[in-house]
Amino acid sequence: MLNEVKSLLSETKSTERAQSRRAPVVSTLPLDDPEFREIVAGFTGKLRSEVGKLSEFWHRHDVESVGQFAHWLKGAAGTMGFREFTTPSNRLMQLARENNISQMESTITEILELVDATVTPVP
């Protein structure tokens, strides 16, 4: 089963995930303020570049790093007004603490879909 998960995560392309029926994920920060727009745009860029690490950690079976990434994501995304990440990040943290690899696939997929649905404001 673990090989199937690895295969699924490595073959799933961003465009395929983006075709999901997920609504756009928009920051709740006051994006009418140019400074907030710039900060949120910077975060979404970092989020997109960092999320690749989650897949790398998963492929290496590095459960501790998966948990650390989930912790970072929960705090950072919440601070930036992206509350949609809180529940799946918290769930992934818990699964990592429990070393519950068999249940991680769906949560990682959910996080990847959220990232794809995240709207980057124009600074």
C-alpha positions as CSV (number, residue, x, y, z in Angstrom):
1,M,0.0,0.0,0.0
2,L,2.8,2.4,0.8
3,N,4.2,2.0,-2.7
4,E,0.8,2.8,-4.1
5,V,0.7,6.0,-2.0
6,K,4.2,7.0,-3.2
7,S,3.2,6.4,-6.8
8,L,0.0,8.4,-6.4
9,L,1.8,11.4,-4.8
10,S,4.6,11.4,-7.4
11,E,2.2,11.1,-10.4
12,T,-0.3,13.6,-9.2
13,K,0.3,16.8,-11.1
14,S,-0.6,20.2,-9.9
15,T,-3.0,20.7,-12.7
16,E,-4.8,17.5,-12.0
17,R,-5.3,18.5,-8.4
18,A,-6.4,22.0,-9.3
19,Q,-9.3,20.4,-11.3
20,S,-10.8,19.3,-8.1
21,R,-14.1,21.0,-7.0
22,R,-12.4,22.9,-4.2
23,A,-13.3,26.5,-3.9
24,P,-10.6,29.1,-4.1
25,V,-8.7,29.6,-0.8
26,V,-8.4,33.3,-0.1
27,S,-6.7,35.0,2.8
28,T,-9.0,36.7,5.3
29,L,-6.4,39.4,5.9
30,P,-7.3,42.9,4.7
31,L,-6.1,42.5,1.1
32,D,-7.2,46.0,0.2
33,D,-4.1,47.2,2.1
34,P,-1.1,47.0,-0.3
35,E,1.3,46.0,2.6
36,F,-0.9,43.0,3.5
37,R,-1.3,42.0,-0.2
38,E,2.5,42.0,-0.5
39,I,3.0,39.9,2.6
40,V,0.3,37.4,1.6
41,A,1.7,37.2,-2.0
42,G,5.1,36.5,-0.5
43,F,3.7,33.7,1.7
44,T,1.8,32.0,-1.1
45,G,5.0,32.0,-3.2
46,K,6.9,30.4,-0.3
47,L,4.0,28.0,0.3
48,R,4.1,26.8,-3.3
49,S,7.9,26.3,-3.2
50,E,7.9,24.6,0.3
51,V,5.0,22.2,-0.3
52,G,7.4,20.1,-2.5
53,K,9.2,19.3,0.7
54,L,6.1,17.6,2.0
55,S,6.1,15.1,-0.9
56,E,9.9,14.6,-0.5
57,F,9.4,13.8,3.2
58,W,6.6,11.5,2.5
59,H,8.5,9.6,-0.2
60,R,11.4,9.1,2.2
61,H,9.1,7.9,4.9
62,D,10.4,10.7,7.1
63,V,7.4,11.0,9.4
64,E,9.1,13.3,11.8
65,S,9.7,15.9,9.0
66,V,6.2,15.4,7.8
67,G,5.0,16.4,11.3
68,Q,7.3,19.4,11.4
69,F,6.1,20.6,8.1
70,A,2.5,20.2,9.2
71,H,3.3,22.2,12.3
72,W,4.9,25.0,10.2
73,L,2.0,25.0,7.8
74,K,-0.6,25.2,10.5
75,G,1.0,28.2,12.1
76,A,2.1,30.1,9.0
77,A,-1.0,29.6,7.0
78,G,-3.2,30.5,9.9
79,T,-1.2,33.7,10.6
80,M,-1.6,34.6,6.9
81,G,-5.4,34.2,7.1
82,F,-5.7,30.8,5.4
83,R,-7.7,29.0,8.0
84,E,-8.6,26.2,5.6
85,F,-5.1,24.7,6.3
86,T,-5.6,24.5,10.1
87,T,-7.7,21.3,10.4
88,P,-5.7,19.1,7.8
89,S,-2.4,20.4,9.2
90,N,-3.4,19.6,12.7
91,R,-4.6,16.1,11.6
92,L,-1.3,15.5,9.8
93,M,0.6,16.5,12.9
94,Q,-1.4,14.0,15.0
95,L,-0.9,11.2,12.4
96,A,2.8,11.9,12.4
97,R,3.0,11.8,16.2
98,E,1.1,8.4,16.1
99,N,3.4,7.2,13.2
100,N,0.1,6.4,11.4
101,I,1.4,6.2,7.9
102,S,-1.6,4.4,6.5
103,Q,-3.9,7.4,7.2
104,M,-1.6,10.2,5.9
105,E,-2.3,9.9,2.2
106,S,-5.7,11.5,2.2
107,T,-4.6,14.3,4.4
108,I,-1.5,15.1,2.3
109,T,-3.6,15.0,-0.8
110,E,-6.1,17.4,0.9
111,I,-3.2,19.8,1.7
112,L,-1.8,19.7,-1.8
113,E,-5.3,20.5,-3.2
114,L,-5.6,23.4,-0.8
115,V,-2.2,24.7,-2.0
116,D,-3.4,24.5,-5.6
117,A,-6.6,26.3,-4.7
118,T,-4.8,29.1,-2.8
119,V,-5.2,32.5,-4.5
120,T,-2.1,34.7,-4.7
121,P,-3.1,38.4,-4.5
122,V,-1.4,40.8,-6.9
123,P,0.9,43.0,-4.8
